[in-house]
Amino acid sequence: MSPEERRVFGARVADLRKQRGMTQGELAAAIGRTASWLSQVERGIQPVNRLDVLRLLADGLGVPLQVLQPDAPPPAESDPTPQEHETNDLDQARLVLSGHPALGVLLSPREDFRPSTLDELRSAVARIWELTHTDQFAELSAAIGPLVPRLERACRTAPAEYGSELHGLLARTYQALAAAFVRQNEADAAWVAADRSIREAELSGDPLGAFAGIYRLCHAFVRLKHLDQAEHAAASAVSALNQYLEVNEPTAQHLSVLGSLHLMLALVHARSAERAAARRQIDAARAVARQLGEDRNDFNLEFGPTNVEIQAVSTAVDLGDAGEALDIAAGLDTTGLSPERQARLLMDMGRAHAQRRHFGDALDSLLRAEELAPEMIHTHVAARAVVRDLILVAGRAVSDELRGLAERADALE
């Protein structure tokens, strides 16, 4: 946008907002941005070039996209009675969170836990995280159904000597559930699961597990567009960790959690279009990663030098800095990370290529990501948004590969 275009666009946004009786704070909260960002948009300082942000503003104002930006591409033709459909393979897992998981034990307290089942429970929890990292949500939901009630009962019926480990296993299970719910756009369920994980970690005597639960909770807040809550929770956790580390020697686990929380703050600031603050948090995470010196997977956070750069790519894309994102991505070797992390990088590269109008490269990146983690690309909000944009741009010239991807991701409008 030219300066004059920014001024005209900002005035249009301000007029529409006032017509609907909304304050800047109310509209900013509705679209998951800060009031300062919206103020800069309305004053013609902050450009809005990305289609997804334009759509976000239009939705927040309750107007068609073309009212906000007349030259925006028209919506694709659709069935006159469309059915909104979101893939969700976590229905059974959601039921597990509904109500109390061990009511029978409350009515009839007993001590019938068998220590011989511990190895089986450890393996089951490890399997839950394997399914989460590979986005196998249907299998995850089926496994969670019996496992969570079993662990909840065990925590209440086992002798005290086993309590710490059982609560720890339950905390890890709820963390996995929170991560999976976020990826399936079930943020309200993720909030519940993350909150339960924090409590179970505390009962296990593992304070860092509680901090890892806060990280999962922040992801739920971001997906709900409650950026102020995400920032408060993450910043409070960072402050507490830093105070502790001023007088205590950090372990690798301390550094993994601290660095992950800095990356969370970078995400929050990027979603608020606060460029300088987002980059400060990326730099802070890089400093922690250098101190750590290796890629690790403490608390299934996959924190380390490589993961910091993956997040730096994502942050740059969120800020509209596609060239910077692709420059960072070009030097990364992610072969030692999970398929989910590798696919996430490829997905963000697809977003960056789309921003630069390199549509062939964007499709190629998304297809490569789909090979690694098909359910992520089929269900992730950002991935599906890019696919929709590619379909819009292609028009009648859409390729068979792109149409097939759009159909698999249910991204045809």
C-alpha positions in Angstrom: 0.0 0.0 0.0 1.1 3.5 -0.8 0.9 6.2 2.0 -2.3 7.5 0.4 -3.8 4.0 0.1 -3.0 3.4 3.8 -4.7 6.6 4.8 -7.8 5.9 2.8 -8.0 2.3 4.0 -7.5 3.3 7.6 -10.2 5.9 7.4 -12.6 3.3 5.9 -11.8 0.9 8.8 -12.4 3.7 11.4 -15.7 4.7 9.8 -17.0 1.2 9.7 -16.0 0.6 13.3 -17.7 3.7 14.5 -20.9 2.8 12.5 -21.1 -0.4 14.5 -20.6 1.4 17.8 -17.3 -0.4 18.5 -14.3 1.1 20.3 -10.8 0.3 19.0 -10.2 -1.9 22.0 -13.4 -3.9 21.3 -12.6 -4.5 17.6 -8.9 -5.3 18.4 -10.1 -7.9 21.0 -12.5 -9.4 18.5 -9.8 -10.0 15.9 -7.0 -11.0 18.3 -4.9 -7.8 17.8 -3.8 -5.0 20.1 -5.5 -1.6 20.2 -2.2 0.0 19.4 -2.0 -2.0 16.1 -5.5 -1.1 15.2 -4.8 2.6 16.0 -1.8 2.5 13.6 -4.0 1.0 10.9 -6.7 3.6 11.2 -4.1 6.4 11.2 -2.6 5.0 7.9 0.7 4.0 9.6 0.4 0.3 9.6 -0.3 -1.3 6.1 -2.6 -4.3 5.8 -1.4 -6.2 2.7 -2.2 -9.9 3.6 -5.5 -11.4 2.6 -5.9 -13.3 5.8 -5.6 -10.1 7.9 -8.0 -8.3 5.6 -10.5 -11.1 6.1 -10.0 -11.0 9.8 -10.8 -7.2 9.9 -13.8 -7.7 7.6 -15.1 -10.5 9.9 -14.6 -8.3 13.0 -16.5 -5.5 11.4 -19.2 -7.8 10.1 -18.9 -6.7 6.5 -18.0 -8.5 3.2 -14.3 -8.4 2.3 -15.0 -6.2 -0.7 -16.6 -3.5 1.4 -13.3 -3.1 3.3 -11.1 -3.6 0.2 -13.0 -3.2 -3.1 -10.2 -4.7 -5.2 -10.0 -7.9 -3.1 -10.6 -11.1 -5.0 -14.3 -12.2 -4.9 -15.3 -15.2 -2.9 -15.4 -18.5 -4.7 -18.8 -19.7 -5.9 -20.2 -22.2 -3.5 -23.3 -24.3 -2.9 -26.3 -22.1 -2.0 -26.7 -24.0 1.2 -23.2 -24.7 2.3 -22.5 -27.0 5.2 -19.7 -25.8 7.4 -17.4 -28.8 8.0 -14.3 -29.0 10.2 -12.4 -32.2 10.4 -12.4 -33.4 14.0 -11.1 -36.8 15.0 -10.9 -36.0 18.8 -14.5 -36.5 19.7 -13.7 -39.4 22.1 -10.9 -37.4 23.7 -13.3 -34.5 24.2 -15.7 -36.7 26.0 -12.9 -37.7 28.3 -12.7 -34.1 29.5 -16.4 -33.9 30.1 -17.2 -34.2 33.8 -15.1 -36.0 36.4 -13.0 -38.9 35.2 -13.2 -41.1 38.3 -16.5 -40.6 40.0 -16.7 -44.3 41.1 -13.6 -43.9 43.2 -15.1 -40.8 44.9 -18.1 -42.8 46.1 -16.1 -45.9 47.1 -12.5 -45.0 48.1 -10.2 -48.0 47.8 -6.6 -49.0 47.2 -6.5 -51.5 44.4 -3.7 -50.2 42.2 -1.3 -52.9 40.9 2.3 -51.8 40.6 2.8 -54.4 37.8 0.8 -52.1 35.5 3.3 -49.2 35.7 5.4 -50.3 32.7 2.3 -50.6 30.6 1.1 -47.1 31.6 4.5 -45.6 30.8 4.4 -47.2 27.4 0.9 -46.0 26.8 1.8 -42.4 27.6 4.8 -42.5 25.4 2.5 -43.8 22.6 0.1 -40.9 23.2 2.9 -38.4 22.5 4.1 -40.4 19.4 0.6 -40.1 18.0 0.4 -36.4 18.9 3.7 -35.6 17.2 2.6 -37.4 14.0 -0.9 -35.8 14.1 -2.6 -39.3 14.1 -5.6 -37.8 15.9 -8.1 -40.6 15.3 -5.7 -43.1 16.8 -4.9 -40.7 19.6 -8.6 -40.3 20.5 -9.1 -44.0 20.6 -6.1 -44.5 22.9 -7.0 -41.6 25.2 -10.5 -42.9 25.8 -9.5 -45.7 28.2 -6.1 -44.3 29.3 -7.1 -41.1 31.0 -9.8 -42.6 33.3 -7.4 -45.4 34.1 -4.6 -43.0 35.1 -7.1 -40.8 37.1 -8.3 -43.9 39.0 -4.7 -45.0 39.6 -3.7 -41.6 41.0 -6.5 -42.0 43.6 -6.1 -45.7 44.4 -2.3 -46.2 44.4 -0.2 -46.2 47.5 1.6 -42.9 48.2 4.9 -44.2 47.0 3.6 -44.4 43.4 1.7 -41.1 43.5 4.4 -38.8 42.1 5.1 -40.9 39.0 1.4 -41.5 38.3 0.5 -37.8 38.6 3.5 -37.1 36.3 2.2 -39.5 33.7 -1.2 -38.0 33.8 0.3 -34.5 33.4 2.2 -35.6 30.3 -1.0 -37.1 28.9 -3.0 -34.0 29.4 -0.2 -31.9 27.8 -0.4 -34.2 24.8 -4.2 -33.7 24.6 -3.8 -29.9 24.9 -1.3 -29.9 22.0 -3.6 -32.1 19.9 -6.7 -30.1 20.6 -4.9 -26.9 19.5 -3.9 -28.4 16.2 -7.5 -29.5 15.6 -8.8 -26.0 16.4 -10.5 -27.2 19.5 -9.0 -24.5 21.7 -11.6 -24.6 24.5 -10.9 -28.3 25.1 -7.1 -27.5 24.9 -7.6 -24.9 27.7 -9.2 -27.6 29.9 -6.6 -30.2 29.2 -3.7 -27.7 29.7 -5.2 -26.6 33.0 -5.5 -30.1 34.2 -1.9 -30.8 33.2 -0.6 -27.9 35.3 -2.4 -29.3 38.4 -1.2 -32.9 37.8 2.4 -31.7 37.4 2.2 -29.8 40.6 0.8 -32.9 42.4 3.7 -34.9 41.0 6.2 -32.6 42.6 7.6 -31.5 39.2 7.4 -27.6 39.0 8.9 -27.5 35.5 6.1 -29.8 34.3 3.7 -27.1 35.5 5.6 -24.5 33.4 5.3 -26.8 30.4 1.6 -26.9 31.0 1.5 -23.1 31.0 3.1 -23.2 27.6 0.3 -25.5 26.3 -2.2 -23.2 28.0 -0.8 -20.2 26.1 -1.3 -22.0 22.8 -4.9 -22.4 23.6 -5.2 -18.7 24.4 -3.6 -17.8 21.1 -5.9 -20.0 19.1 -8.8 -18.4 21.0 -7.4 -14.9 20.1 -7.0 -14.1 23.8 -3.6 -12.7 23.2 -3.6 -10.7 26.4 -4.1 -13.8 28.4 -1.4 -15.7 26.5 1.1 -12.8 27.0 0.3 -12.6 30.7 0.6 -16.3 31.4 3.9 -16.7 29.4 5.5 -13.5 30.7 4.6 -14.5 34.3 6.2 -17.9 33.8 9.4 -16.3 32.2 9.7 -13.9 35.1 9.4 -16.7 37.7 12.0 -18.8 35.9 14.4 -16.0 35.5 14.1 -15.1 39.2 14.9 -18.8 40.1 17.8 -19.0 37.7 19.4 -15.8 39.2 20.3 -17.9 42.2 20.3 -21.5 40.9 22.3 -23.3 38.2 20.0 -24.1 35.2 19.5 -27.6 34.0 18.9 -28.5 30.4 15.2 -28.8 31.3 15.1 -25.3 32.8 16.6 -23.9 29.6 14.2 -25.9 27.3 11.2 -24.6 29.2 12.5 -21.0 29.4 13.4 -20.9 25.7 10.0 -22.3 24.7 8.2 -19.6 26.7 10.3 -16.9 24.9 9.1 -18.5 21.6 5.5 -18.3 22.8 5.9 -14.6 23.5 7.4 -14.2 20.0 4.3 -15.8 18.6 2.0 -13.6 20.7 3.8 -10.4 19.6 3.9 -11.5 15.9 0.1 -12.1 16.0 -0.3 -8.6 17.4 2.0 -7.2 14.6 4.4 -6.0 17.2 7.5 -6.5 15.1 10.2 -5.2 17.5 8.8 -7.1 20.5 8.5 -10.4 18.5 12.1 -10.1 17.4 13.4 -9.4 20.9 11.7 -12.6 22.1 13.3 -14.6 19.2 16.7 -13.2 20.1 16.1 -14.1 23.8 15.2 -17.7 22.7 18.3 -17.8 20.5 20.4 -16.9 23.5 18.9 -19.7 25.6 19.4 -22.1 22.7 23.1 -21.2 22.5 23.4 -21.9 26.2 21.6 -25.2 25.8 23.8 -26.1 22.9 21.7 -28.9 21.3 18.2 -29.8 20.1 16.3 -31.6 22.9 12.8 -32.8 23.6 12.3 -32.0 27.3 8.5 -32.1 28.1 8.0 -32.8 24.3 8.8 -29.1 23.6 11.4 -29.9 21.0 13.4 -26.9 22.0 16.9 -26.1 20.7 18.8 -24.1 18.1 16.9 -25.6 15.2 13.5 -25.2 16.7 14.2 -21.5 17.4 14.9 -20.9 13.8 11.8 -22.8 12.8 9.8 -20.4 15.0 11.8 -17.5 13.6 10.5 -18.5 10.1 6.9 -18.7 11.4 7.3 -15.3 13.1 8.6 -13.7 10.0 5.7 -15.0 8.0 3.2 -13.8 10.5 4.8 -10.3 10.3 4.7 -10.4 6.5 8.5 -10.7 6.1 8.4 -13.5 3.5 11.9 -12.9 2.2 13.4 -13.1 5.7 11.4 -16.3 6.4 12.7 -18.0 3.3 16.3 -16.9 4.0 16.2 -18.4 7.5 14.6 -21.6 6.2 17.2 -22.1 3.5 19.9 -23.0 6.0 18.0 -25.3 8.3 18.5 -29.1 8.7 15.4 -30.5 10.4 16.0 -34.2 9.9 16.6 -34.8 13.6 13.2 -33.4 14.6 9.8 -34.9 14.6 7.7 -35.1 11.4 5.4 -32.5 12.9 8.2 -30.0 13.3 9.5 -30.7 9.8 6.1 -30.3 8.3 5.5 -27.1 10.2 8.6 -25.6 8.6 7.4 -26.6 5.2 3.9 -25.3 5.8 5.4 -21.9 6.8 7.6 -21.9 3.8 4.4 -22.4 1.7 2.9 -19.4 3.4 6.0 -17.4 2.7 6.1 -18.4 -1.0 2.4 -17.5 -1.3 3.1 -14.0 0.2 5.8 -13.5 -2.5 3.4 -14.8 -5.1 5.6 -17.8 -5.9 2.6 -20.0 -6.2 4.3 -23.1 -7.6 6.8 -23.1 -4.8 4.0 -22.6 -2.3 2.1 -25.6 -3.6 5.3 -27.7 -3.6 6.1 -26.9 0.0 2.6 -27.8 1.1 2.6 -31.1 -0.7 5.9 -32.0 0.9 4.5 -31.1 4.3 1.5 -33.2 3.5 3.7 -36.2 2.9 5.2 -35.9 6.4 2.1 -34.9 8.4 -1.0 -35.2 6.3 -3.5 -34.4 9.1 -1.7 -31.2 10.0 -2.0 -29.8 6.5 -5.6 -31.1 6.2 -6.7 -29.5 9.5 -4.3 -26.6 10.3 -6.1 -23.2 10.0 -3.0 -21.5 8.4 -2.4 -24.3 5.9 -6.0 -24.4 4.7 -6.0 -20.6 4.4 -3.0 -20.8 2.0 -4.7 -23.5 0.0 -7.8 -21.4 -0.3 -5.8 -18.4 -1.5 -3.9 -20.5 -4.1 -7.3 -21.7 -5.4 -8.6 -18.1 -5.6 -5.5 -17.0 -7.5 -5.5 -19.9 -9.9 -9.2 -19.5 -10.8 -10.2 -21.7 -13.7 -6.5 -22.6 -14.3 -6.3 -24.6 -11.0 -4.1 -27.6 -11.4 -5.1 -31.2 -10.5 -2.5 -31.3 -7.8 -3.8 -28.1 -6.1 -7.4 -29.2 -6.5 -6.6 -32.6 -5.0 -4.9 -30.9 -2.0 -7.8 -28.6 -1.5 -10.3 -31.5 -1.5 -8.2 -33.4 1.0 -8.0 -30.4 3.3 -11.7 -29.5 2.7 -10.4 -26.1 1.6 -12.8 -25.6 -1.4 -15.2 -22.8 -0.8 
